[in-house]
Amino acid sequence: MMSEVKVELEDLEGIGPKTAEKLRNAGICSAKHLSLFNVDELLNIVDADERALRRALAHARRLFMPIKAVTASRYGLRDDARLTTGVKSIDSLLGGGLRPKAIYELCGQPGTGKTQLCLQLSVTVQLTANKGGLNGKCYFMDAEGTFSKERVKAIAERFGLDVEGALENIYIIEIMNTDHLLHIATSDLVSSVEKGVKLVVVDSLMSRFRSEYSGRESLALRQSRLGYVLDWLIRIARLYEVVVVVTTPVMEVPVAFASSTDRIRPVGG
């Protein structure tokens, strides 16, 4: 049975005050947060006894993760929440809006509205459920300097929200490199999700990867690290039931006998 009550690190089997302090210094804020990790990941960031960490992880997973299968008739009974994009045609295509526990990728050429939609979502997530929102906050990871307070203010006014209140409900962090992105995803992001964040935005996911891993010789490493970041975003989305949106530019690839449309692919695959 999964717990809905916040459990402190010290409440877990095998975790004493000293180990709890080490975990918090590493950015792990709660027992639920700890359950996202595997033991090898923890040993890479914390100098602690492996057996104690294994006991703590087993305890945390019993509390926060499903440990028994359910029948298909019962699966997804709580899966009815949707986040409106604020665009009726897009909501219609998505069956009512964006679904928590999922990642959505917005792909397109520069100027096609990817960032604009993300800014709009950072506002609509704050709406109440009867208006298509999740009554939550947004965590905006800005890798390209695209976030605009002025645009958010205009959007908030259009949706009838208090402008200053809307801005207070959006956490923004500038992403400097891929190591920074992964560090934030495994630490401060989760801490903020536990404080009411229901939407996570990464704009743009590939920005830092393209600049740091250029050339064919770096492709395998780039894709491996990209996959690991996405894996962490999926873990967070599923465990905390949040919506994750990432933006990605597109590029034209040479494909024989293909139309110009078919040659357009998302950067990063």
ABEGO torsion letter per residue (X at the ends): XBBABBBBAAABBGBBAAAAAAAAAAGBABAAAAAABBAAAAAAABBBBAAAAAAAAAAAAAAABBABBBBAAABGAABABBBBAGBAAAAAAAGGEBBBGBBBBBBEBBGAGAAAAAAAAAAAAABBAAAGBAGBBBBBBBAAGABBAAAAAAAAAAAGBBAAAAAAABBBBBBABAAAAAAAAABAAAAAAAAGBABBBBOBAAAAAAAABBEAAAAAAAAAAAAAAAAAAAAAAAAAGBBBBBBBBBBBBBBBGBBAAAABBBBGX
